[in-house]
Amino acid sequence: MIKKLSIALVLLGAAGLTLAAEVRSLRGHVDLQEESRPPEPKRFAKDGEPIPRDYVQQPPLIPHKIAGYRIDRNSNKCLSCHSWKHYREAGATKISQTHFEDRDRNVLANVSARRYFCTQCHVPQAGAKPLVENTFEPVKAISAD
């Protein structure tokens, strides 16, 4: 039994090495142990003005860090500033009226459950280089130019 198990582990290990050889990282072909310095941390924008959108129906980007923000079924840190009750005193953008509608477009008194988890659509913007080259250009119809 032990001999069969040993053979199986050797075969699985060999198969794993073959599969791993085909995977390529966006970092290039450098082992983690060979890197001379850690990667640069992403620079998130400081809390500021809303970030311009690049396409129609794009959810607004978050212009500040959200590390440590609790968003679960019992609590939503975003609403402490962006709710209709607090946005003025916080100087924040208020949550859209569309977030108070259910799937059938019935207006609700509170944020809809399908819109409660903000980071499903909204993300903080970081000053990071793209991982891959692209030729994306913003839609001219919504730009200020």
C-alpha positions in Angstrom: 0.0 0.0 0.0 2.8 2.4 0.9 4.6 1.6 -2.3 1.5 2.3 -4.4 1.0 5.6 -2.6 4.6 6.6 -3.2 4.3 5.8 -6.9 1.1 7.9 -7.1 2.7 10.8 -5.4 5.7 10.7 -7.7 3.4 10.6 -10.8 1.3 13.5 -9.5 4.5 15.5 -8.8 5.8 14.9 -12.3 2.4 15.9 -13.8 2.4 19.1 -11.6 5.9 20.1 -12.8 4.8 19.7 -16.4 1.7 21.9 -15.8 3.7 24.5 -13.8 6.2 24.8 -16.7 3.4 26.1 -19.0 2.1 28.8 -16.7 3.6 32.3 -17.3 3.5 35.2 -14.9 2.9 38.8 -15.8 6.0 39.6 -13.7 8.2 37.8 -16.2 10.3 34.7 -15.6 11.8 35.6 -12.2 11.6 33.4 -9.2 10.3 35.1 -6.1 13.5 34.3 -4.2 15.5 36.0 -7.0 13.7 39.3 -6.9 16.1 42.1 -5.6 13.3 44.4 -4.3 9.7 44.1 -3.4 7.1 45.4 -5.9 6.2 49.1 -5.6 3.0 49.5 -3.5 0.0 50.9 -5.3 -0.6 54.6 -4.7 -4.2 55.2 -4.0 -5.6 58.7 -4.6 -6.1 60.8 -1.5 -9.7 61.6 -0.6 -10.6 64.1 -3.3 -12.9 65.1 -6.1 -14.9 62.5 -8.0 -12.8 60.8 -10.7 -14.1 61.3 -14.3 -15.8 58.3 -15.9 -14.5 56.7 -19.1 -17.6 55.1 -20.5 -21.4 55.3 -20.3 -22.9 53.6 -17.2 -19.4 53.2 -15.6 -19.9 53.0 -11.8 -18.1 55.9 -10.1 -14.5 55.1 -8.9 -13.7 55.6 -5.2 -11.3 58.5 -4.8 -9.8 57.3 -1.4 -8.5 54.2 0.3 -11.0 51.7 1.6 -8.6 49.3 3.4 -10.3 48.2 6.7 -13.8 49.3 5.5 -16.3 46.8 6.8 -19.0 45.8 4.4 -21.1 42.8 5.5 -24.7 42.0 6.1 -24.6 43.8 9.5 -22.6 46.9 8.6 -21.6 49.1 5.7 -18.8 51.7 6.4 -19.5 53.4 3.1 -22.9 54.5 4.3 -21.5 56.4 7.3 -20.4 59.1 4.8 -22.4 58.5 1.5 -25.9 57.9 2.9 -28.5 60.6 2.3 -28.5 61.3 6.0 -24.7 62.0 6.3 -23.3 63.0 2.9 -23.6 66.8 3.5 -21.7 66.8 6.8 -19.1 64.3 5.4 -18.6 66.3 2.2 -19.2 63.1 0.3 -21.1 62.2 -2.9 -24.5 60.9 -1.9 -25.6 57.5 -2.9 -27.6 57.4 -6.1 -31.4 57.1 -6.1 -31.0 54.0 -8.2 -29.6 52.2 -5.1 -33.0 52.5 -3.5 -34.9 50.4 -6.1 -35.6 46.7 -6.2 -35.4 44.5 -9.3 -38.9 45.5 -10.3 -38.0 49.2 -9.9 -40.1 49.6 -6.8 -38.8 52.5 -4.7 -37.6 51.4 -1.2 -37.0 53.3 2.0 -33.5 51.8 2.5 -30.7 50.8 0.2 -31.7 47.8 -1.9 -30.0 44.5 -0.9 -28.7 44.2 -4.5 -26.9 47.5 -4.2 -25.7 47.2 -0.6 -22.3 45.7 -1.2 -20.6 48.7 -2.8 -17.4 47.1 -3.9 -19.2 44.8 -6.3 -19.2 47.8 -8.7 -17.2 50.6 -7.1 -13.4 50.3 -6.7 -10.7 52.6 -5.4 -8.5 54.1 -8.1 -4.8 53.5 -7.9 -2.0 55.1 -9.8 -0.7 51.8 -11.2 0.7 50.9 -14.6 -1.5 48.6 -16.7 -0.5 44.9 -16.5 -1.0 44.6 -20.2 -0.9 47.1 -23.0 -4.2 48.3 -24.4 -5.6 50.9 -26.8 -8.7 51.9 -24.7 -9.9 55.4 -25.2 -12.6 57.1 -23.1 -15.9 57.8 -24.8 -15.9 61.3 -26.1 -19.6 61.9 -25.4 -19.1 62.0 -21.7 -15.8 63.7 -21.4 -15.4 67.4 -20.5 -13.2 68.1 -23.6 
